Amino acid sequence: MIDRAETYPILLPDGTPHKGTVFLARVIDHPQFEVGDFTYASDFDPPDDWATHLAPYLFAFSTEKLTIGRFCQIAHGVRFITASASHDASGITTFPFPVFDADSRDGYQPDRRDTVIGHDVRLGYGAMVMPGARIGNGVIVGAGSVVRGTLPDYCIATGNPAEVVRMRFEPDEITHLNALAWWDWPADRITASQDALMSADIEALTRQAPRSAT
């Protein structure tokens, strides 16, 4: 089983760690950014500050949170545009006058929606996740897609705005997969279940499940 304590989980042929892929839970230290174990991000030009790189508008004083589940896969160029980036569109102008006034700036944030990414989500190259987006478990988001609103569990979505192309499993299978919640199993049980996880054999995965998951 891969070691969740590793920062750089991929070793190159010469044995040195590949610095372009990191387990985010090991490198994110941000009060508004929560990420689960084994979720990784890859970048051809790895940054010093992964939190700011991935979510450039998420500040320590922001009121919203960005939450990403376990075992997610985040490709190069993915960005999370969180609620702090939003401007108030209810008036005549969208110019954020309070931002430039120290007396009125504190607490000013027109949009306070959280952004929530489920477990085992694949975000393709250059995908953009907009404020308040909710992406379900097992979702695949195509390269260059722009996610607004909610994407249901185990769908494949592409485009701008991202729309569901197809579902990966039947509704009863999705319900069962969510109930199994394999991403929460003990590490040794996940290791023993890799063949089932990498196939579409839900029955085999069910046989591997801890009793509490069935």
RACORWO-V541349 format. One record per helix or strand of 2 or more residues. SS is the DSSP state (A for helix, B for strand). FROM is the first residue (numbers start at 1). TO is the last residue. Records with the same first field share a line. If there is no record, write none. Layout:
SS=FROM-TO + FROM-TO
This chain:
B=21-23 + 33-35 + 40-42 + 66-68 + 73-74 + 79-80 + 115-117 + 122-123 + 128-129 + 134-135 + 140-141 + 146-147 + 150-151 + 155-158 + 163-167
A=24-27 + 50-54 + 83-85 + 97-100 + 102-105 + 171-180 + 182-184 + 187-192 + 194-197 + 202-208 + 211-213
